Amino acid sequence: MKRRGHGMKEINLYYILKKMFKTGGYRWDTINFTIDNWWYHYAWTEKQEKKFMKWLIKYYIKSGHINPKMDAQMFNLSYGLRTVK
């Protein structure tokens, strides 16, 4: 899953999702995307979420995003793991 935008390097959604699950403490090859509400079965701590968001913002900056912080927040809202305390 790659996307190319105006003046941006390729964005690899697969790479980002793998990093997200790794940061959450999951192995990529154990994620079951075929079950209903798959996202509800995976969670991370606030500390893990902050670590991933910091990485994602840097990744978006390197990829040429105009507003990397907002884009990272939108990604996390759409695809992020459930945050637990």
Helices and strands as residue ranges (DSSP letters): E 2-3, E 11-12, H 13-23, G 28-30, G 38-41, E 43-45, H 46-62, H 68-79, E 82-84
